[in-house]
Amino acid sequence: MKVLVINGSPRGEAGNTYHITNAFLKGMSMIREDDVEVVNLIDRNIGFCRGCFHCWNNEEGVCIQHDDMDELRPKFQAADIVIWSTPVHTFGMSALMKNFLDRLLPLHLGTMEERDDGGDEHICRYNKGVKKHVLIASCGFYSYVNNVEALEKHFEIMHKGRLETIICCEGALFRIHHSDVVRRANQYLTVVRRAGKEYAYSGQIADTTKEQLRHRFYNRTEYHILANHHWTVPREGMTDEEYKLRKLTDVIHCMGALMNRDRFTKEPGVAEFDVTDLDFKAQIRLTVEKLEIVTDPQSFLPCHIRIEVSSERLIELDRYVRSGQSHSIHGSKAGFHGTQAIVNRMLWAIQNGQCATIRL
């Protein structure tokens, strides 16, 4: 079968969405060998539709513009399966993909007729046959609500009855290379590969798989912390020192969000950061139910691990955390590796009723 992938990401195959699309294609390839072609719209010369209706006013349906769409329209017509891969931009598809859709206008006639659902449509110039469609999208927001419905509805109207959909919220996590984030993302991509296998076998994705594809990586608070961590910039009127303190608080927030809370109870595990060159302290408090960051020393609880560190060293440690590289924290018998090491040390201190101090 001919499978045409329309990749509408402005980042091409480096985009977050293509991680998901590629996993889906790998799943399909486990069942059968298809003729797969990926079209990265960012690399194509496709002008905007001029709205001149030249294509509707000539028998052949020829567009007045001659660019890469002259090649892509026949590929679209010949495909048995079209996979639409797009990030969610402003609650809809990317501008690249919308432009591609607009330029498919010559495949239709100006003549319209009523659809079965009560709407209207322009008559297609060619026989659509059994062509099927898959929409794969990702977005940076946490929630599906009031976020992706417009995109889903758009494709449902166009391809109802011939459409399967995979939409991944929390898409920003695909650009974070910390080991815990990568582990969770890989678990999700495993489910996507299963969806690809199911689709290649039956032309559908099982309801149980669809449900798993809506499983969340993190809770909303943790996700916001991790996603926002990439956008820390000075606010208007903020001094250099205020900005530095805000950035350090943001770093500690991010580290807390990456700590696995599953092994804690309702009694909090407490890690205290003492930033020595700025006289700044903050506590991470972890329970199985929530993460809390406290920066007021008068509200501090007794800690299980205290980390004394300079501001520059803490920022350096954060770079290792986000890249997923192993980073040794000296001062314990076993050594540490990133945020999970701090969690392990906190658990050890809780069990033994001790508080360890580590100086970096």
C-alpha positions as CSV (number, residue, x, y, z in Angstrom):
1,M,0.0,0.0,0.0
2,K,1.1,3.6,-0.6
3,V,1.4,5.6,2.6
4,L,2.0,9.3,2.3
5,V,3.1,11.2,5.4
6,I,2.4,14.9,5.4
7,N,4.7,16.4,8.0
8,G,3.5,19.9,8.9
9,S,6.1,20.7,11.5
10,P,8.3,23.8,10.9
11,R,11.1,21.7,12.5
12,G,10.7,18.9,10.0
13,E,11.6,15.5,11.4
14,A,13.3,17.1,14.4
15,G,9.9,18.2,15.7
16,N,8.2,16.6,18.8
17,T,5.3,15.3,16.7
18,Y,7.5,13.3,14.3
19,H,8.7,11.2,17.3
20,I,5.2,9.9,17.5
21,T,4.7,9.6,13.8
22,N,7.9,7.6,13.4
23,A,6.9,5.2,16.2
24,F,3.5,4.7,14.4
25,L,5.3,3.9,11.1
26,K,7.6,1.4,12.9
27,G,4.6,-0.3,14.3
28,M,3.0,-0.6,10.9
29,S,6.2,-2.0,9.5
30,M,6.1,-4.9,12.0
31,I,3.0,-6.2,10.2
32,R,3.6,-5.4,6.6
33,E,5.9,-3.6,4.1
34,D,4.3,-0.5,2.7
35,D,5.6,2.1,0.2
36,V,6.1,5.0,2.7
37,E,7.0,8.5,1.6
38,V,7.5,11.4,4.1
39,V,6.9,14.9,2.8
40,N,8.4,17.6,5.0
41,L,6.4,20.7,4.1
42,I,9.1,23.0,5.5
43,D,11.5,21.9,2.8
44,R,9.0,22.4,0.0
45,N,8.2,25.4,-2.2
46,I,4.5,25.8,-1.8
47,G,2.9,29.2,-2.4
48,F,-0.3,30.4,-0.7
49,C,-3.6,29.8,-2.5
50,R,-4.5,33.1,-4.3
51,G,-8.3,32.5,-4.2
52,C,-8.5,33.2,-7.9
53,F,-10.5,30.0,-8.6
54,H,-8.5,29.4,-11.8
55,C,-8.5,25.7,-11.0
56,W,-12.3,25.6,-10.9
57,N,-12.7,27.5,-14.1
58,N,-10.8,25.0,-16.3
59,E,-11.6,21.5,-17.2
60,E,-8.4,20.0,-16.0
61,G,-8.4,21.6,-12.6
62,V,-4.9,23.2,-13.2
63,C,-3.6,25.6,-10.6
64,I,-2.3,28.9,-11.8
65,Q,0.8,28.5,-9.7
66,H,3.4,25.9,-10.6
67,D,5.5,24.9,-7.6
68,D,6.0,21.7,-5.6
69,M,2.2,21.1,-5.4
70,D,2.4,20.0,-9.1
71,E,4.3,17.0,-7.7
72,L,2.5,16.5,-4.4
73,R,-1.2,16.6,-5.6
74,P,-0.7,13.4,-7.7
75,K,1.1,11.7,-4.8
76,F,-1.9,12.6,-2.5
77,Q,-4.4,11.2,-5.0
78,A,-2.4,8.0,-5.4
79,A,-1.9,7.3,-1.6
80,D,-4.0,4.6,0.0
81,I,-3.3,6.0,3.5
82,V,-2.4,9.6,4.3
83,I,-0.9,10.3,7.7
84,W,-1.2,14.0,8.7
85,S,1.5,14.8,11.2
86,T,1.3,18.3,12.8
87,P,2.0,20.2,16.0
88,V,-1.0,22.0,17.5
89,H,-0.5,25.7,16.7
90,T,-3.0,28.2,18.1
91,F,-5.6,25.4,18.7
92,G,-5.3,24.1,15.1
93,M,-2.9,22.6,12.6
94,S,0.3,24.3,11.7
95,A,0.3,27.0,9.0
96,L,2.3,24.8,6.7
97,M,-0.3,22.0,6.8
98,K,-3.2,24.4,6.4
99,N,-1.5,25.9,3.3
100,F,-1.0,22.4,1.9
101,L,-4.7,21.7,2.4
102,D,-5.7,24.9,0.7
103,R,-3.6,24.1,-2.3
104,L,-5.5,20.8,-2.7
105,L,-8.4,22.9,-4.0
106,P,-7.8,21.9,-7.7
107,L,-8.8,18.3,-6.7
108,H,-12.4,19.5,-6.3
109,L,-15.0,21.2,-8.5
110,G,-16.6,24.5,-7.7
111,T,-20.0,22.6,-7.8
112,M,-21.3,21.8,-4.3
113,E,-23.6,19.3,-2.8
114,E,-25.1,18.4,0.6
115,R,-23.2,16.0,2.8
116,D,-24.9,13.2,4.8
117,D,-24.3,15.1,8.0
118,G,-26.2,18.2,6.9
119,G,-23.2,20.2,5.8
120,D,-22.1,21.0,2.3
121,E,-19.0,20.0,0.3
122,H,-17.4,20.5,-3.1
123,I,-17.5,17.5,-5.4
124,C,-14.2,15.7,-5.7
125,R,-12.7,15.4,-9.2
126,Y,-11.3,12.0,-8.6
127,N,-12.6,8.7,-7.0
128,K,-11.4,8.7,-3.4
129,G,-11.9,5.0,-3.3
130,V,-10.9,3.5,0.1
131,K,-8.3,6.1,1.0
132,K,-7.9,6.3,4.7
133,H,-6.4,9.0,7.0
134,V,-4.6,9.2,10.3
135,L,-4.2,12.4,12.2
136,I,-1.1,12.5,14.5
137,A,-0.6,15.6,16.5
138,S,1.2,16.9,19.6
139,C,0.8,20.1,21.6
140,G,2.6,21.8,24.4
141,F,-0.4,22.3,26.7
142,Y,-1.3,19.8,29.4
143,S,-5.0,19.5,28.8
144,Y,-7.1,18.3,25.9
145,V,-9.9,20.5,27.0
146,N,-10.4,23.7,24.9
147,N,-7.1,22.9,23.3
148,V,-7.3,20.2,20.5
149,E,-11.0,20.0,19.8
150,A,-10.9,22.3,16.8
151,L,-8.2,20.3,15.1
152,E,-10.0,17.0,15.8
153,K,-13.3,18.5,14.5
154,H,-11.6,19.8,11.3
155,F,-10.3,16.4,10.3
156,E,-13.5,14.6,11.4
157,I,-15.5,16.9,9.0
158,M,-13.1,16.1,6.2
159,H,-12.6,12.4,6.7
160,K,-15.3,11.1,8.9
161,G,-15.5,7.3,8.8
162,R,-12.1,7.0,7.3
163,L,-10.0,8.6,10.1
164,E,-8.0,7.5,13.1
165,T,-6.5,10.1,15.5
166,I,-3.6,10.2,17.9
167,I,-3.2,13.4,19.8
168,C,-0.5,13.7,22.5
169,C,-0.6,16.5,25.0
170,E,2.5,17.2,27.1
171,G,4.5,17.2,23.9
172,A,7.1,19.5,25.4
173,L,8.5,16.5,27.2
174,F,10.0,15.1,24.0
175,R,12.6,17.8,24.1
176,I,13.7,17.1,27.7
177,H,16.5,14.5,27.8
178,H,16.5,13.7,31.5
179,S,16.4,9.9,32.1
180,D,13.1,9.9,33.9
181,V,11.3,11.9,31.2
182,V,12.9,9.8,28.5
183,R,11.7,6.6,30.2
184,R,8.1,7.8,30.4
185,A,8.2,9.1,26.8
186,N,9.5,5.8,25.6
187,Q,6.7,4.0,27.4
188,Y,4.3,6.2,25.5
189,L,6.0,5.5,22.1
190,T,5.8,1.8,22.8
191,V,2.0,2.2,22.9
192,V,2.1,4.2,19.7
193,R,4.0,1.4,18.0
194,R,1.3,-1.0,19.1
195,A,-1.3,1.4,17.6
196,G,0.6,1.3,14.3
197,K,0.6,-2.5,14.4
198,E,-3.1,-2.6,15.1
199,Y,-3.8,-0.1,12.3
200,A,-1.7,-2.1,9.8
201,Y,-3.5,-5.3,10.7
202,S,-7.2,-4.1,10.9
203,G,-7.3,-0.5,9.8
204,Q,-8.3,0.6,13.3
205,I,-6.7,1.3,16.7
206,A,-8.2,-0.6,19.6
207,D,-10.1,1.3,22.2
208,T,-7.9,0.0,25.0
209,T,-4.8,1.4,23.1
210,K,-6.5,4.7,22.5
211,E,-7.2,5.0,26.3
212,Q,-3.5,4.3,27.0
213,L,-2.5,6.9,24.5
214,R,-4.3,9.5,26.6
215,H,-2.4,8.5,29.8
216,R,-0.5,11.4,31.3
217,F,3.3,11.6,31.8
218,Y,3.1,13.8,34.8
219,N,0.4,15.7,36.8
220,R,-0.5,19.2,35.7
221,T,1.7,21.0,38.3
222,E,4.8,19.0,37.6
223,Y,4.3,19.3,33.8
224,H,3.9,23.1,34.0
225,I,7.2,23.2,36.0
226,L,9.1,21.1,33.5
227,A,7.7,22.9,30.4
228,N,8.1,26.4,31.8
229,H,11.7,25.7,32.8
230,H,12.8,26.4,29.2
231,W,11.3,29.9,29.1
232,T,12.9,31.6,32.2
233,V,13.6,35.2,31.0
234,P,13.9,38.4,33.1
235,R,10.7,40.3,33.7
236,E,10.5,44.0,33.2
237,G,12.1,45.9,36.0
238,M,13.8,42.9,37.5
239,T,17.3,43.3,38.8
240,D,20.1,40.9,38.0
241,E,20.0,39.5,41.5
242,E,16.2,39.1,41.5
243,Y,16.5,37.3,38.1
244,K,19.2,35.0,39.4
245,L,17.1,34.1,42.5
246,R,14.1,33.4,40.3
247,K,16.2,31.2,38.0
248,L,17.5,29.2,40.9
249,T,14.0,28.8,42.3
250,D,13.0,27.6,38.9
251,V,15.9,25.1,38.8
252,I,14.9,23.7,42.1
253,H,11.3,23.4,41.0
254,C,12.4,21.5,38.0
255,M,14.5,19.1,40.0
256,G,11.7,18.5,42.4
257,A,9.3,17.7,39.5
258,L,11.7,15.1,38.2
259,M,12.0,13.3,41.5
260,N,10.0,10.0,41.7
261,R,7.5,10.3,44.6
262,D,6.1,6.8,44.3
263,R,8.2,5.5,47.3
264,F,7.2,8.2,49.7
265,T,4.3,8.2,52.1
266,K,2.1,11.0,53.4
267,E,5.0,12.1,55.6
268,P,7.2,14.4,53.4
269,G,10.7,13.7,52.4
270,V,12.6,17.0,52.6
271,A,15.7,18.1,50.6
272,E,17.1,21.5,51.5
273,F,19.2,23.5,49.1
274,D,21.6,26.1,50.7
275,V,22.9,28.4,48.0
276,T,26.0,29.6,49.7
277,D,27.1,32.6,47.7
278,L,23.6,34.3,47.7
279,D,22.4,33.4,51.2
280,F,19.4,31.7,49.5
281,K,17.7,28.6,50.8
282,A,14.8,26.5,49.5
283,Q,13.2,23.2,50.4
284,I,11.8,20.5,48.2
285,R,9.1,18.5,50.1
286,L,7.9,15.3,48.5
287,T,5.0,13.0,49.4
288,V,3.3,10.4,47.3
289,E,0.5,12.9,46.7
290,K,2.3,16.2,45.9
291,L,5.4,18.3,45.4
292,E,6.0,21.5,47.4
293,I,8.7,24.1,47.1
294,V,9.3,26.4,50.1
295,T,11.6,29.4,50.1
296,D,10.8,31.0,53.5
297,P,13.3,29.6,56.1
298,Q,10.8,30.4,58.9
299,S,8.5,27.7,57.4
300,F,11.2,25.1,56.9
301,L,10.8,21.5,58.2
302,P,13.7,19.4,59.5
303,C,15.4,18.1,56.4
304,H,16.6,14.6,55.4
305,I,19.3,15.9,53.1
306,R,21.0,19.3,52.9
307,I,22.8,20.3,49.7
308,E,25.3,23.2,50.1
309,V,26.1,24.6,46.7
310,S,27.0,27.8,44.9
311,S,24.6,29.3,42.4
312,E,26.8,28.6,39.4
313,R,27.3,25.0,40.5
314,L,23.6,24.5,40.9
315,I,22.9,25.8,37.4
316,E,25.7,23.5,36.1
317,L,24.0,20.5,37.9
318,D,20.7,21.5,36.3
319,R,22.3,21.3,32.9
320,Y,23.2,17.7,33.6
321,V,19.7,17.0,35.0
322,R,18.0,18.2,31.8
323,S,20.5,16.5,29.4
324,G,20.1,13.2,31.2
325,Q,23.9,12.8,31.7
326,S,25.1,11.0,34.8
327,H,26.6,13.4,37.3
328,S,28.3,12.2,40.4
329,I,27.6,14.0,43.7
330,H,30.4,13.2,46.1
331,G,29.8,12.8,49.8
332,S,28.0,9.5,50.1
333,K,29.1,5.9,50.1
334,A,27.5,5.0,46.8
335,G,27.5,8.4,45.0
336,F,24.6,10.0,43.3
337,H,23.2,10.3,39.8
338,G,21.0,13.3,39.2
339,T,17.6,13.8,40.9
340,Q,17.0,10.1,41.5
341,A,20.1,10.0,43.6
342,I,18.8,12.7,45.9
343,V,15.5,10.8,46.2
344,N,17.4,7.7,47.2
345,R,19.4,9.6,49.7
346,M,16.3,11.1,51.2
347,L,14.7,7.7,51.6
348,W,17.8,6.3,53.3
349,A,17.8,9.3,55.7
350,I,14.2,8.8,56.5
351,Q,14.7,5.1,57.2
352,N,17.7,5.7,59.4
353,G,16.5,8.9,61.1
354,Q,19.6,10.9,59.9
355,C,20.3,14.0,58.0
356,A,23.2,14.1,55.6
357,T,25.0,17.2,54.3
358,I,26.5,17.3,50.9
359,R,28.8,20.1,49.8
360,L,29.2,20.6,46.1
